[in-house]
Amino acid sequence: MKDVKQKEYKSSEPALNKEVGADLAENIEKFKDPVILGELVYKLLEERENTNRILKTLLRRIEELQNSLQQKKYETIEEERMLPKIDEEIMNAIKELGKVTAADIQNRFKYKGKNAASARLNRLYSLSLLDKKQVGRTVYFLPK
């Protein structure tokens, strides 16, 4: 059996072949001892229990995260329902257009000044309903 295993480990260095072959032969002899096999099986069972414990903890944490995300989703839906009508219309316009500036909202909703439109957009941003990106002097509001 020793010769067969040594053939699998061919190396350009004969010394390495002898060392690997010797280690392999020594380990094969150890595995013939039932006490060694019993210890290995015991260690495997311990590791499996540890792995199962870790997996249970991970699954519990994943479920907690899913519940938390689900709760936030419902809270967001509730916040959307509680928005004033003009804010709902602005949100719909942003979803339709993809990105808007305060000037776009001013023109679309006939605001007298850009400040009122900007204040509405910043309020929606502070409620975490929009994302905001600045390019140069222009601020774009994007749907989440």
C-alpha positions in Angstrom: 0.0 0.0 0.0 2.9 2.3 0.8 4.3 2.0 -2.8 0.9 2.8 -4.4 0.5 6.0 -2.3 4.0 7.1 -3.1 3.3 6.9 -6.8 0.5 9.5 -6.4 2.9 12.0 -4.9 5.5 12.4 -7.6 7.8 15.4 -7.2 10.9 16.5 -8.9 12.7 16.0 -5.6 13.1 12.4 -4.4 13.6 13.6 -0.8 10.1 15.1 -0.8 8.7 11.9 -2.2 10.3 9.9 0.6 9.1 12.4 3.3 5.5 12.4 2.0 5.5 8.6 1.6 6.8 8.2 5.2 4.1 10.5 6.6 1.4 8.7 4.7 2.6 5.3 5.9 2.7 6.5 9.5 -0.8 7.9 9.3 -2.2 4.8 7.7 -0.8 2.8 10.6 -2.3 5.2 13.1 -5.8 4.8 11.5 -5.7 1.1 12.0 -5.9 1.7 15.8 -9.6 1.7 16.8 -8.9 4.2 19.6 -7.6 6.8 17.1 -10.6 6.2 14.9 -12.9 6.7 17.9 -11.2 9.9 18.8 -11.6 11.2 15.3 -15.3 10.3 15.2 -15.7 12.0 18.6 -14.0 15.2 17.4 -16.1 15.2 14.2 -19.3 15.0 16.3 -18.1 17.9 18.5 -17.4 20.0 15.5 -20.8 19.1 14.0 -22.5 20.2 17.2 -20.5 23.5 17.2 -21.4 24.0 13.5 -25.1 23.4 14.2 -25.0 25.8 17.1 -23.5 28.5 14.9 -26.0 27.8 12.2 -28.9 28.2 14.6 -27.5 31.5 15.8 -27.1 32.7 12.2 -30.6 31.6 11.3 -32.1 33.4 14.3 -30.2 36.6 13.4 -31.3 36.4 9.8 -34.9 36.0 11.0 -34.5 39.0 13.3 -33.2 41.1 10.4 -36.0 40.0 8.1 -38.6 40.9 10.7 -36.8 44.3 11.2 -36.8 45.0 7.5 -40.4 43.9 7.2 -41.4 46.3 10.0 -39.5 49.2 8.4 -41.2 48.4 5.1 -44.6 48.7 6.8 -43.5 51.9 8.6 -42.5 53.4 5.2 -45.8 52.4 3.7 -47.5 54.1 6.6 -45.4 57.2 6.2 -46.3 57.4 2.5 -50.0 57.2 3.3 -49.5 60.0 5.8 -48.0 62.4 3.3 -49.9 65.5 2.2 -51.4 65.3 -1.2 -48.9 67.6 -2.8 -46.0 65.5 -1.5 -47.6 62.3 -2.9 -47.9 64.1 -6.3 -44.2 65.2 -6.1 -43.2 61.6 -5.2 -45.2 60.3 -8.2 -43.5 62.9 -10.5 -40.1 61.8 -9.3 -40.8 58.2 -9.8 -42.1 59.0 -13.3 -39.2 61.2 -14.3 -36.4 59.3 -12.5 -34.6 62.4 -11.2 -35.6 66.0 -10.6 -34.3 69.3 -9.5 -36.1 72.0 -7.5 -36.6 73.9 -10.7 -38.3 70.9 -12.3 -40.7 70.7 -9.4 -41.2 74.5 -9.4 -42.3 74.4 -13.1 -44.4 71.3 -12.8 -46.3 72.3 -9.7 -46.4 76.1 -10.5 -44.5 77.2 -7.4 -43.7 81.0 -7.4 -40.1 80.4 -6.2 -37.6 77.6 -6.3 -37.2 77.8 -2.5 -40.6 76.3 -1.8 -40.0 73.4 -4.2 -36.5 72.9 -2.7 -38.0 72.9 0.8 -40.5 70.2 -0.2 -37.9 68.1 -1.8 -35.5 68.4 1.2 -38.4 67.5 3.6 -39.0 64.3 1.6 -35.3 63.6 1.6 -35.2 64.0 5.4 -38.0 61.5 5.7 -35.7 59.1 3.8 -38.1 58.9 0.9 -35.6 60.3 -1.6 -31.9 60.2 -2.4 -30.0 63.4 -3.1 -27.0 63.8 -5.4 -25.2 67.1 -6.1 -23.5 67.6 -9.5 -21.8 70.9 -9.6 -24.3 73.5 -8.4 -27.3 71.4 -9.3 -28.9 69.1 -6.7 -30.8 66.1 -8.1 -33.4 64.2 -6.1 -33.9 60.5 -6.9 -36.5 57.9 -5.8 -35.3 55.3 -3.4 
